[in-house]
Amino acid sequence: MRYAIIEEGSKQYCVEEGSCIDVELPSERREGDPPSWQAKKVLFFRDADQVHIASPHLEHVNVKGEWVDLVKGPKVLSFKFKRRKGFRKKIGHRQSYARLRITSIEAS
């Protein structure tokens, strides 16, 4: 079983080849960019019986993927009110995510 733990944004994801993950929409992603992607920080790598742990991150492991789609998460509603004042405020938020498919995990 071959998998890696990567850091994207401020979150960590456990990925395998062929798996899809939803990451927060990065600011450097623009419409019309090539569909390829590469992880900058690989924290952990396991291949059958070998385990590699990063000191800050692993340089010899490459996790590559491709952008699949832009998706939105569930809507989160917040409701504020002050009793006896007639103040009511309803706020909604829906986070945008980029869906990535991991194509290869390579170690040199």
PyMOL commands that set and color helices and strands:
alter all, ss='L'
color gray80, all
select strands_A, chain A and resi 2-8+11-16+20-24+36-38+41-47+50-53+61-82+87-107
alter strands_A, ss='S'
color yellow, strands_A
deselect
rebuild
show_as cartoon
